[in-house]
Amino acid sequence: MDAVPMTLAERLSAIDRSIADAARDAGRDPSEITRIVVTKFHPASLVRELHALGVREVGENRQQELSAKSAELADLTDLHWHFIGQAQTNKAGAVRRAARVVHSVDRKKLADSLDRAAFDDSILDVLIQVNLTDDPGRGGIVSAELETFAEYILDLPTLALKGIMAVAPLDEEPARAFSRLRGYAERLQGLAPEASWISAGMTGDFAEAINAGATHLRIGSAITGPRPAQG
């Protein structure tokens, strides 16, 4: 007999139990960890279902989806949108209007564009994305630029530097890559003690990320289910 598919609520609960178990195994308090549900390609209606289940932190990879969903769900005023994809400078205004946090700031032009896009007296939380691979085509700064880039962001009046973000390479053990990221995070906190967030870990490697000190996890299909087919 085929297994009965899990419901959205069951998938969410299962992931949260796994996160809590991984935190305890690492000697950490599960309450220190923020679970962000990534809803790429899923409709706004799924986000509304997640909100009804208690989800308040939601992530998007693409500006168009971020803008559309946040507008459709504007009545959910306690929903926090995280932008986690590669942003184009000409889309910085749209990203800023929709997102509370941008995880993927990796160049001065983008930081400048986000700062100039301020539309009121609000402060935008941002994280520096670091490239953990040897491929310069991947998103993120090289680690040697970390302090210089952090100082640059700290001088921008409408951005608040909250921490660091990275994606584990496909060809390396996640634990090793995240250990390196932990070292970069410590360097950043040496310069900006308040920049304590570490955004790392997805469905397949969040336990390793938690063990390395991740504070924010980006979990997608393990909670949302398979992405709808794209036309």
Residue pairs with C-beta under 8 A, 6 or more apart in sequence:
6 14
8 46
8 49
8 50
8 53
8 223
8 224
8 225
9 53
11 222
11 223
11 224
11 225
12 37
12 50
12 53
12 55
12 223
15 35
15 219
15 222
15 223
16 35
18 206
18 207
19 30
19 33
19 35
19 206
19 210
19 217
20 30
22 206
22 207
22 210
22 211
23 29
23 30
23 32
23 33
23 210
24 30
25 207
25 211
26 210
26 211
28 210
32 215
33 210
33 214
33 215
33 216
33 217
34 57
34 215
34 216
34 217
35 57
35 217
35 219
36 57
36 58
36 59
36 82
36 84
36 216
36 217
36 218
36 219
37 50
37 55
37 57
37 58
37 59
37 219
37 220
37 223
37 224
38 58
38 59
38 60
38 61
38 84
38 202
38 218
38 219
38 220
38 224
39 46
39 47
39 50
39 58
39 59
39 60
39 65
39 69
39 220
39 224
40 60
40 61
40 62
40 65
40 220
40 227
41 65
41 227
41 228
41 230
42 224
42 227
42 228
43 228
44 68
44 69
44 72
44 73
46 224
47 55
47 58
47 69
47 73
47 76
47 79
48 73
48 76
50 58
50 223
50 224
51 73
51 76
51 79
56 78
56 79
56 80
57 80
57 82
58 79
58 80
58 81
58 82
59 81
59 82
59 83
59 84
59 103
59 218
60 66
60 69
60 81
60 82
60 83
60 84
60 85
60 99
61 84
61 85
62 85
63 83
63 85
63 87
63 88
63 91
63 94
63 95
63 98
66 81
66 83
66 94
66 95
66 98
66 99
67 94
67 97
67 98
69 81
70 79
70 81
70 98
70 99
71 98
73 79
80 100
80 101
81 98
81 99
81 100
81 101
82 99
82 100
82 101
82 102
82 103
82 216
82 218
83 95
83 98
83 99
83 101
83 102
83 103
83 104
84 103
84 104
84 165
84 199
84 218
85 104
86 104
86 106
86 139
87 95
87 102
87 104
87 105
87 110
87 114
89 109
89 110
89 112
89 113
90 113
92 110
92 113
92 114
92 116
92 117
93 113
93 117
93 119
95 102
95 114
95 117
96 102
96 114
96 117
96 118
96 119
96 124
97 117
97 119
99 124
100 124
100 125
101 124
101 125
101 126
101 127
101 162
102 114
102 124
102 125
102 126
102 127
103 126
103 127
103 129
103 165
103 199
103 216
103 218
104 127
104 129
104 139
104 140
104 165
105 111
105 114
105 126
105 127
105 128
105 129
105 153
106 128
106 129
106 130
106 131
106 139
106 140
106 141
107 141
108 149
108 152
111 126
111 152
111 153
111 156
111 159
112 156
114 124
114 126
114 158
114 159
115 156
115 157
115 158
115 159
118 124
118 158
122 158
123 158
123 159
123 160
124 158
124 159
124 160
125 159
125 160
125 162
126 153
126 159
126 160
126 161
126 162
127 161
127 162
127 163
127 164
127 165
127 197
127 199
128 141
128 146
128 149
128 150
128 153
128 161
128 163
128 164
128 165
128 188
129 139
129 140
129 141
129 164
129 165
129 166
130 140
130 141
130 142
130 143
130 146
130 164
130 165
130 166
130 181
130 184
131 138
131 139
131 140
131 141
131 142
131 166
132 140
132 166
132 167
132 168
132 169
132 172
132 177
132 180
132 181
133 169
133 172
136 142
138 167
139 167
140 166
140 167
141 149
143 180
143 184
146 164
146 184
146 187
146 188
147 187
147 188
147 191
150 161
150 188
150 191
150 192
150 195
151 191
153 159
153 161
154 161
154 192
161 192
161 194
161 195
162 194
162 195
162 196
162 197
163 185
163 188
163 195
163 196
163 197
163 198
163 199
163 215
163 216
164 181
164 184
164 185
164 188
164 195
164 197
164 198
164 199
165 198
165 199
165 200
165 216
166 177
166 178
166 181
166 184
166 199
166 200
167 200
167 202
168 174
168 177
168 178
168 200
168 201
168 202
168 205
168 208
168 209
169 177
173 208
174 204
174 205
174 208
174 209
175 208
175 211
175 212
178 200
178 201
178 205
178 208
178 209
178 211
178 212
178 214
179 212
181 198
181 200
181 212
182 198
182 212
182 213
185 196
185 198
185 213
188 195
189 195
189 196
196 215
197 215
197 216
198 209
198 212
198 213
198 214
198 215
198 216
199 214
199 215
199 216
199 218
200 209
200 212
200 214
200 216
200 217
201 207
201 208
201 209
201 210
201 214
201 217
201 218
202 217
202 218
202 219
202 220
203 219
203 220
203 221
203 222
206 214
206 217
206 219
209 217
210 217
220 227
221 227
